Amino acid sequence: MHSLLPVSTPSASPAQFEEGTTLDRFLLETLRDHPEATGQFVTLINQVTLAAKLVSARVNRAGLAGMFGATGTMNIQGEYVQKMDIYANETFKRALEHAGVLCMIVSEEEENAIPIPPPFHPGKYVFAMDPLDGSSNIDTNASIGTIFAVFRRKSAAGQGQSEDILRSGRDLAAAGYIVYGAGTVLVLSTGQGVHGFTLDPTVGEFFLSHRDIRLSPDTRTYSCNEAYSGTWPAPLTGWLAGTKDPAAGWSARYIGSLVGDFHRNLVKGGVFLYPPSTKAPSGKLRLLYEAFPLAFLAEQAGGAATDGRIPILDRTLASLHERTPLYIGNANAVSEITRLLAT
């Protein structure tokens, strides 16, 4: 797995940071002793947090701002677009395109990759995002979020090319997500562990709140929409039936947004399942801006992620909106499910 840092030993280990450390200081201290670093990544994350603050503020007053409900149109995924989907997509694009750090942006909401418009200067990274995962939950005040993946560009210069984005998940340089819920939390990994930062809205700053997050390997909690279980592979429905035995010690927790369920399982322990079905035999989640970044975070936290056959990060993207099944969370549960699906 590729680390963002060009040298294997960081200038500051996670254990050296106290809770209350700002995200900006965390990044700058981590990169301090690396002369190869250009500062583009720090700038990128600063722009991500700017967009996150704007989206968080709008989510918190969505009802007052007239942002509830759908627009009546459908996106490239065949899904109804919510008003907040459009706002989040445009907010992240505007925050990122001018900073001189990206050569390409890819969004769930847009059919094609988004080039960096002139006169802005293309940079060294590619940014892929689901601008607002779970946006249909806004009307019910449930957790929603932004998921993102960062690659270093392969092409030499100028606008990004297909080779910069159609690649293996093992090429990821960084990944993260922002949860907009009771608080706004940014979870980030650059290939050296997973750390969470909570927004203090009174000062407009993200502070370290979850240091070196580790996925419990044994927690027996699962998250899935069991209403569709009749359309899933038979070994999986058999496994689900087994979880109902009180002696097995399983419990179910399901929020209904990928980012919300993953965040809960990352912090508390558990496994999230989104299997293929008879209606969607290739799976429904997007490989690039949902499965790749969350799999990167899961592995960095000591967990695992698979499509039922191979680790998610071993996949190579064939098209921007390629879909996949996803089993992700604590390593023991993912391994157990993978063995069952192989039978």
C-alpha positions in Angstrom: 0.0 0.0 0.0 1.3 3.4 -0.9 1.9 6.0 1.8 1.5 9.7 1.0 4.8 10.3 2.7 8.0 9.9 0.6 10.0 8.6 3.5 9.0 5.5 5.6 9.6 7.1 9.0 7.3 10.0 9.8 8.5 13.1 11.7 5.7 12.8 14.2 3.9 9.6 15.2 0.2 9.6 16.0 1.0 8.9 19.7 2.8 12.2 19.9 -0.4 14.2 19.1 -2.8 15.0 21.9 -6.6 15.3 21.4 -7.3 18.9 20.5 -4.5 19.1 17.9 -5.8 21.0 14.9 -6.0 19.1 11.6 -3.7 21.7 10.0 -1.0 21.2 12.7 -1.4 17.4 12.5 -0.7 17.5 8.7 2.2 20.0 8.9 3.9 18.2 11.8 3.6 14.9 10.1 5.2 16.2 6.9 7.7 18.6 8.6 10.9 16.6 7.9 10.1 15.7 4.3 11.7 18.2 1.9 10.2 16.3 -1.0 6.7 17.4 0.1 5.4 20.3 -2.0 2.6 21.3 0.3 0.0 20.4 -2.3 -1.6 17.7 -0.2 -2.0 20.0 2.8 -3.6 22.5 0.5 -5.9 19.9 -0.9 -7.1 18.8 2.6 -7.6 22.4 3.6 -9.9 22.9 0.6 -11.7 19.7 1.5 -12.3 21.0 5.0 -13.5 24.3 3.6 -16.1 22.6 1.5 -17.0 20.3 4.4 -17.7 23.3 6.7 -20.0 24.8 4.0 -21.9 21.6 3.5 -22.2 21.0 7.2 -23.6 24.5 7.8 -26.1 24.0 5.0 -27.1 20.5 6.2 -27.7 21.9 9.7 -30.2 24.4 8.4 -31.5 22.4 5.4 -35.1 22.9 6.4 -34.7 26.6 6.9 -32.8 26.9 3.6 -35.4 25.0 1.6 -33.0 22.2 0.9 -35.2 19.3 1.8 -36.5 16.9 -0.9 -35.6 15.9 -4.5 -35.1 18.0 -7.6 -37.3 15.7 -9.7 -34.3 14.7 -11.9 -32.1 11.6 -12.0 -28.3 11.4 -12.1 -26.0 9.2 -14.2 -26.5 6.5 -11.6 -30.2 6.4 -12.3 -30.9 7.8 -8.8 -33.2 10.7 -7.9 -31.1 13.8 -7.2 -31.7 15.6 -3.9 -31.3 19.3 -3.6 -28.4 18.8 -1.2 -26.7 16.5 -3.7 -26.4 19.4 -6.1 -25.2 21.8 -3.4 -22.6 19.5 -2.1 -21.3 18.6 -5.6 -20.9 22.2 -6.6 -19.4 23.2 -3.3 -16.7 20.6 -3.5 -15.9 21.4 -7.1 -15.7 25.1 -6.5 -13.5 24.6 -3.4 -11.1 22.2 -5.2 -10.8 23.3 -8.9 -8.8 26.5 -8.4 -6.2 25.5 -5.8 -3.6 24.2 -8.2 -3.4 20.7 -6.6 -5.7 18.6 -8.8 -5.5 17.5 -12.4 -8.9 15.9 -12.4 -12.1 15.6 -10.3 -14.5 12.6 -10.5 -17.9 12.8 -8.9 -20.7 10.3 -8.5 -23.1 13.1 -9.7 -21.4 13.6 -13.1 -21.1 11.2 -16.0 -17.5 12.2 -17.1 -14.4 13.2 -15.3 -14.2 16.9 -14.6 -11.1 18.7 -16.0 -9.6 21.6 -14.2 -10.9 24.7 -16.0 -8.6 27.4 -17.3 -7.1 29.6 -16.1 -6.5 27.3 -13.1 -3.2 25.4 -12.9 -3.5 21.5 -12.8 -1.7 19.8 -9.9 -0.4 16.5 -8.9 -3.5 14.7 -7.5 -6.7 13.2 -8.7 -9.8 13.5 -6.4 -12.8 11.2 -6.6 -15.9 11.8 -4.5 -19.4 10.8 -3.5 -20.3 14.4 -2.6 -23.3 13.5 -0.3 -23.8 9.8 0.5 -27.2 9.0 2.0 -28.7 12.3 0.9 -32.2 10.9 0.9 -31.8 10.7 4.7 -31.7 14.5 5.1 -35.4 14.9 5.5 -35.3 12.5 8.5 -32.2 14.1 10.1 -30.2 10.8 9.9 -26.4 10.7 9.3 -25.1 11.5 5.8 -21.6 12.2 4.6 -19.0 12.8 1.9 -16.6 10.0 0.8 -13.4 10.7 -1.1 -10.3 9.1 -2.6 -7.0 10.7 -3.6 -4.6 9.4 -6.2 -1.2 10.8 -7.3 -1.3 11.5 -11.0 0.6 9.2 -13.4 0.6 11.5 -16.5 3.4 14.0 -16.8 1.6 17.4 -16.9 -1.5 19.3 -17.9 -5.0 17.9 -17.6 -5.5 14.5 -16.1 -5.7 11.4 -18.4 -7.5 8.1 -18.1 -4.4 6.5 -16.8 -4.6 8.8 -13.8 -7.9 7.3 -12.6 -8.4 3.9 -14.2 -6.1 2.0 -11.9 -5.8 -0.3 -8.9 -7.1 0.5 -5.5 -3.5 -0.2 -4.2 -2.5 3.1 -5.9 -4.5 5.2 -3.5 -2.4 7.9 -1.8 -5.1 8.9 0.7 -8.8 8.5 1.5 -11.4 9.8 3.9 -14.9 10.8 4.6 -16.9 13.4 6.4 -19.9 12.5 8.5 -22.6 15.2 9.0 -24.6 14.1 12.0 -24.7 15.1 15.7 -21.3 16.5 15.0 -19.2 16.9 11.8 -16.3 14.4 11.8 -13.6 14.1 9.2 -11.9 10.7 9.1 -8.6 10.6 7.1 -5.8 8.2 6.3 -2.6 8.9 4.3 -1.4 5.3 4.6 -0.2 5.6 8.1 -3.2 4.8 10.2 -6.7 6.3 10.5 -7.5 9.5 12.5 -10.7 11.4 13.2 -11.1 15.1 13.5 -14.3 16.8 14.8 -15.4 20.2 13.7 -15.8 22.8 16.5 -18.4 25.1 14.8 -17.7 27.9 17.3 -14.2 28.4 15.9 -14.6 26.8 12.5 -11.7 24.3 13.0 -11.3 20.5 12.9 -9.6 19.1 16.0 -8.1 15.6 16.5 -10.7 13.6 18.4 -10.2 10.0 17.3 -6.5 9.1 17.4 -5.2 6.0 15.6 -8.6 4.3 15.1 -8.4 0.5 15.2 -11.2 -1.8 14.1 -12.0 -4.4 16.8 -11.4 -7.8 15.1 -14.1 -9.7 17.0 -17.1 -7.4 17.5 -20.2 -9.3 16.3 -22.3 -6.6 14.9 -23.6 -6.5 11.3 -25.2 -3.8 9.2 -27.2 -4.5 6.1 -30.7 -4.1 4.5 -32.1 -7.5 5.3 -35.3 -6.7 3.3 -33.4 -7.7 0.2 -31.9 -10.9 1.6 -34.2 -13.1 -0.4 -32.3 -11.9 -3.6 -28.8 -12.5 -2.2 -26.5 -15.5 -2.7 -27.7 -18.6 -0.7 -24.6 -18.9 1.5 -25.1 -15.4 2.7 -28.7 -15.9 3.6 -27.7 -19.0 5.5 -25.1 -17.0 7.4 -27.7 -14.3 8.2 -30.0 -17.0 9.6 -27.3 -18.2 11.8 -26.8 -14.7 13.3 -30.4 -15.0 14.8 -29.3 -17.7 17.2 -28.9 -16.0 20.5 -25.9 -18.2 21.3 -24.0 -16.8 18.3 -23.9 -13.4 20.0 -24.6 -11.2 17.0 -26.5 -7.9 17.0 -27.8 -5.8 14.1 -27.3 -2.0 13.6 -28.4 -0.4 10.4 -28.5 3.4 9.7 -29.3 3.3 6.0 -26.4 5.4 4.7 -23.1 3.8 3.7 -20.9 6.4 5.4 -23.0 6.4 8.6 -23.0 2.6 8.9 -19.3 2.4 8.1 -18.4 5.1 10.6 -20.3 3.4 13.4 -18.6 0.1 12.7 -15.2 1.7 12.4 -15.6 3.3 15.9 -17.6 0.5 17.6 -16.6 -2.6 15.6 -18.7 -4.5 13.1 -19.2 -5.5 9.5 -21.2 -3.9 6.7 -22.7 -6.0 3.9 -24.0 -4.9 0.5 -24.1 -8.1 -1.5 -25.0 -8.6 -5.2 -28.6 -9.4 -5.9 -30.7 -10.8 -8.6 -31.6 -7.2 -9.6 -28.0 -6.0 -9.4 -25.7 -9.0 -10.0 -22.6 -6.8 -10.2 -23.4 -5.1 -6.9 -24.7 -1.5 -6.5 -22.0 0.5 -4.7 -19.5 2.4 -6.8 -15.9 1.0 -6.7 -14.0 4.3 -7.2 -15.5 6.7 -4.7 -17.3 4.5 -2.2 -15.6 1.0 -2.0 -12.0 2.1 -2.7 -11.7 4.8 -0.1 -13.6 2.9 2.6 -11.6 -0.2 2.0 -8.4 1.8 2.3 -9.5 3.1 5.7 -10.7 -0.3 6.8 -7.3 -1.9 6.0 -5.4 1.0 7.7 -7.5 0.4 10.8 -6.7 -3.3 10.9 -9.9 -4.5 9.2 -10.7 -5.9 5.7 -12.8 -5.3 2.7 -13.7 -7.7 -0.1 -16.1 -8.0 -3.0 -16.7 -11.6 -2.0 -13.8 -13.0 -4.1 -10.8 -10.7 -3.7 -9.8 -7.7 -1.5 -11.5 -4.5 -2.8 -8.1 -2.7 -3.1 -6.8 -5.5 -5.5 -9.5 -4.5 -8.0 -8.5 -2.3 -11.0 -11.1 0.2 -12.1 -12.4 -0.4 -15.6 -14.8 2.6 -15.8 -15.6 5.6 -13.7 -18.9 4.4 -12.3 -18.1 0.7 -12.0 -20.1 -1.1 -9.3 -19.2 -3.7 -6.8 -20.5 -5.9 -4.0 -19.0 -4.9 -0.6 -18.3 -6.7 2.6 -16.3 -4.4 4.9 -15.4 -4.2 8.6 -13.6 -6.3 11.2 -11.2 -8.8 9.7 -12.7 -12.0 11.3 -16.2 -11.4 10.0 -15.1 -10.4 6.5 -12.9 -13.5 6.4 -15.8 -15.7 7.6 -18.2 -14.3 4.9 -15.6 -14.6 2.2 -15.0 -18.3 3.0 -18.8 -18.9 2.9 -19.2 -17.3 -0.5 -16.4 -19.4 -1.9 -18.3 -22.6 -1.1 
